[in-house]
Structures are given as structure tokens and as C-alpha cells.
């Protein structure tokens, strides 16, 4: 088993855990945590494919991941703000009770 | 052209405008309505006087009587212009004066008579319209204009006879008058169309081109129609049919007595000044047509088929209606039959003696018949709307003025010698009938009619004005003497107000004086109409034929009067229910007369039943034959529509429905997915991702 395969397995595992959390957790913040895990799994993939790819000397993978993390941070801020807004509006953060997205 | 000829239209237009103004006003303006209607008649009378003055002094020339026409093109159809216009000749002038003057007096009288009626305004509106229609008939120089006005007269007679339309009898009488005269009008219309087809013009006089002038007449004489009859004769008879309807001649007289259901001034207007005079006037107007191609009789009087028929119908009507009047008990009905009878005399006069003879009786009759009707209105008004002469009696004491003028009218109608106009005009007719070359029978019929006339008028006057008042028998059996005395006093007849008596007195004056213009000694009226010079010649009065006739007709009148006085004057009936003297004497004949020879009943079983059968037949045909055809067509359409619906629903719609259902199902499924739960979306995305990956893996392999 090459290091690439091992790393891809780890990232796939990470993504699956994150997905399961995002889908199953009732609490909005925990769903958000799941989403962050899936995002980091994706970032790990970027790094892995860069490190074991054809041109590891160019810093493309790192640059990409830094961008991604920055965006993820902004996204987490927006997500938390949304959770707070939802909580204020619905007096709950249980995602099952937040169904007003349906038109 | 004299200004009055050009402006002759003003005379009928004035009452027309008055009627229009009254009709748009609100109900309570009684004074305005009455003054407008009366004012229009006064102005019309003044204009008529001007017209009359214009026609004077033109006699004696070689052109005959004064005649001026004014025509203008009115209606274009095809390449032809129909022109209408008016004519001023002595006939028009005399009629204009009579209609406006008598109409004016009747209008004034109506102010008093209708004072308590709610629909005072409507009444005066109709009266003015009525007068307007009649004046239109009189001035018309065109059969079309005459016909239009004629129909206005017919319409307003309907409106006025049915004025108290809440009474079923009045509504029925109005309908009867309208429909009966309509039968005659149909003849007039056909005659008019035929006349236009033959001559190409409906103008009476148009400088030689009119349909009553020699050119057109000669053309019509040469054409023959059914049975070898000249076209002019056929057209003349058709036009006469219109006159028969309007003037209540046999056999279309039935509406005239029933027309008594209207207010009494209306009866006066219909019987004296307007409607029935229109028929006689029409015959006088188309007299040249009737007399066309005549073989001259002994006295220079034309004799033609149409004039012979006019004479016979007139004579028969005269005796027929006079005999019915003998047995009637309604004061107005007696006068109505008297009018029918007198109209018969006029027709007879036209037939045997020409225009002047018939028209003279028309004019004198207009005055004394208006007088009699207004007098009877005054009596009815005074007796609290009682019309049965058996329930009157002794009214002479209560209403002296009415009695005096009524007596004048009665003597004029009966033809009391020398002093009353009716004598001279009736005598002239009898004189002409005596000299008629065709037959002597109309003369004897006329004499018998005169006897009846004198008799029934005496009977009426004796029953109404003499004896004791029989109006309130139920009060004498009341018990409380003082009470019944006071109430019977207030129920006694009373004299009418001045607004009613003054017109009566004026009419009475004319009923006496008018005879002067037509005596044999000074036949001004005849020469005026014919355009000759008048000569005063007392010798003519005592000429053997004239004198004998005058004496014999006086004898007839005296016999009638004496018989009336003997039968009704001497032995006064005591109660209203008592049997009539004649009824006791000859019950069978009296019953026939009282039931008007059962003419109405005859019409009931013949014409009306036939009409009802025809109506039923038409209804049946309409319902089952034509209606059936329509029904079949409609069911066919319905069947096709049903077929279309079937195709539409089960073939076309089914496809659409199926498509729609699947789209709706898909939409429902998608909307279920779109439940609003973010996590569900995520779950779906996850599944999709897995499937995508699986697809990529296996798809690559394949």
C-alpha cells in the first residue's frame, strides 16, 4: 500500500465521519462541525495529491489549501452567525424543527 | 303665394308642441297644461280665421274655388322623391275653423270636467295630440301625410277611450276601437299603395299632376281591374273602407258606442270635432276620385259605382243606428248611436249630393253634437257620474242652463224646422236624396231615420229633464227622516261651474245660427265650397219641390216629437226600475233594439270566433309544426354537440389529462423532496455522490 493510498483512505474516512455527523446530528452546531470535518477531508486530499503528485516542488497544493482554509473560516463564521440567528428566531437550534425553508 | 298657405303647418304643429311640452312636465302643473293646450287651440283658431279669410272672395272665377298648395320633397326611395304638403281650399278652411273652434270649447269644458282627475296633465297632453292629428288630416295635400295624421288620430283615440284604463270595460273599448278602425285603415293603406302604383304620386293637387286632377283620373279610368271595375272605383272604395272604419259606418260601427267608456269630453271630441269627422272628410277630400267618370245625374250630381255604395251604406247606417238609439238607456250611448246615424246621413249626403251637402251636415252636426255631449257631461257631472237615464229625471229644475242648451242641441239634432241648423243641413241631404236618379229607397230610409231621431231625442230629454228626480230611491226608505233629508239634499244634482256652462252656451248659439249659411234661399256654404257666387233668393225657398219637401220633413219631425212627448212626456215613470213604455208595447222588438240587433253577438260568433280559431290554429302550427321543426334542429345540434363533447373528453382530453397527471405526480414527488430540512438535502446529496462514484467506477470499467 503506497503512502498515497493510505492518505486517501484517511481522508475518505474523515469525510465519511464528517458526513455522518452532518447528516445525523440534530444540533445545528454539531452539523456544522461535521461539515468542517468534510471540508478538512477535502483539504487533506488536495495536500496528498500535491505531495505525491507529478510536481511537488511548485507550492500549488499548499496555496490552494490555505485559500480553502481561509474560506472555511469565513464560512464557519457565517454558519455560526446563522445558527445564532436561527436560534434567536426559532428559540431552538434543533434542525428537525427548522423546516421553514420549504416554500 | 299667401303667407298663410306656407305656414298652414303651424295649425297642427301648435297642439303637437303643446302636447310635447305637457308630456315632459311633472304631474302637478295643471294650469300650465290646460293653458298650453287651450292656447294652442286659440292660436290655431286665429290662424284658421286667417286661412278662411284668404279663401274668401275668390269664388266666381273660371278656376272655381280658391286652391293653393305647398309641397316639399320629404322622402327619397330609389330615384323617386315622395313629397308631402298641405293644401288650402274652402274645404280645408271650413274644417280647420270647425275643429279648432269646437276643440277649443271642448278643451275649456274639460278643465271643469276633469278638475278632480289625478291624471289631468296626461289628459290634456292626449287631447292636444288628438287635435293635432285631426288638423293634420285636414290640411294634408297628400294621402301619405293624411294617413300619418289619420293614424295619430287612431292612436290618441285609443289612449283617450282607455283613459280610465283601470276599468276593464274602458280598456276593452279602447282595444275594440283601435282594432275595428284598423280593419278600415288596412283598406285605406292598400288603396293608397295602389293609387301610388297607378299614378306615381300621392299629392292631391299639384298643378295638374296630382292624383285627384283630371290627368291622373283619366288614366285610372281607362285601366280596368276585377269584374270590369275601373281602377279609380276600386281605389275609391278601398279608401272609403278607411272612412267606414273611422266614421263608424256599417258594418264597422261597433266601436263607436263602446267608445263611450272614455271621459265625456273625449266622446264629444271624437264624435263632433275630430275622429269620426275624419272619415267623412276623407271621402269629401277624395270626392273627385269617387266621382271620376260619372254619368251626370238629373241635377248635375255625379253618379258612380263608388258613390252609390257610399250612399247605400250611409242610408242603411242612418236608419239602423237611429232605431237602436230608441231603446238605449245610457245617456251617452243614445248620443253615440245618434252620431253613427248622423254620420250615415253625411255619407248619404256626400253620395247623393256632393261635397257641399255632406260637409254642411258635418259642420252643423259638429256643433250640436259637441253641445249635446258636453251637455250630457254636465248632466253626468251634476248627477254624480250617473249615466242611466232611468235614474235621472226632473233635472231641469236643478240645472236650468244645461237644460236650456241641451234642449237647443236636441231640437237641432231632431231637425226642428226653420230655427235650428240641423233642420237645414238634414233637409238638404233629404232634398238631394229625393232627387237621386238611382233609387228612392235611401230617401225613405233617411225620412224614417229622421222620425226615429226626433223620437229618441224627445224620449231622452223627457226622461232626463222632466218628471221627478229618481236618483236616490234607497234613501227614501231609510227611516231616519231628518238624516235622509239632509243627505238627499247634498246628493241632489247641481249645476256645473261657469267653465263648463259658458262653452255650452257658445255652442248652443252656433247650433242655432249655423243653419243660416246653408238655407236654400242663401246657399252660401255650397257656393263657397264650389267657388260660385252666392245669390240671395227667397223664391227658391218657396219653389214647389223644396217647399213640399220642407213641409213633409217638418211633419216627420213633428210626428217624432209628438210621439215622444205622448209616450214619455205625459206619463212619467215613477221609479228607475219601471218598464219602458215601448218595452211593454212590443217586448220582442224592443229587446232586439236594446241589444243593438245582436251585431256584437253576431261578430262574437262569426268574426271573433273565426279569429280565435285562426289564432288557435296559428298557435298550434307555431307550437307543433314550426316549433317541432325548430325542436328537431335543436335536438340535432344537441346530438352533434354531445358527439363533440364525447370526442373531446375521451380522446383529446384523455391524452392531456394523462400528461398533466404525470407532470403533477412528478411535481408532487419533487415537492416531497423539497421538504425544507437541510439535513435531508444533505443526505440526498450524499446518496447522489455515492451513486456518482459508483457510476464512475463501473462506467469506466464498462
Interface residues (C-beta under 8 A of the other chain):
Chain A: X19 X22 X23 X24 X31 X95 X96 X98 X99 X100 X101 X102 X103
Chain B: X674 X675 X676 X677 X678 X679 X682 X683 X686
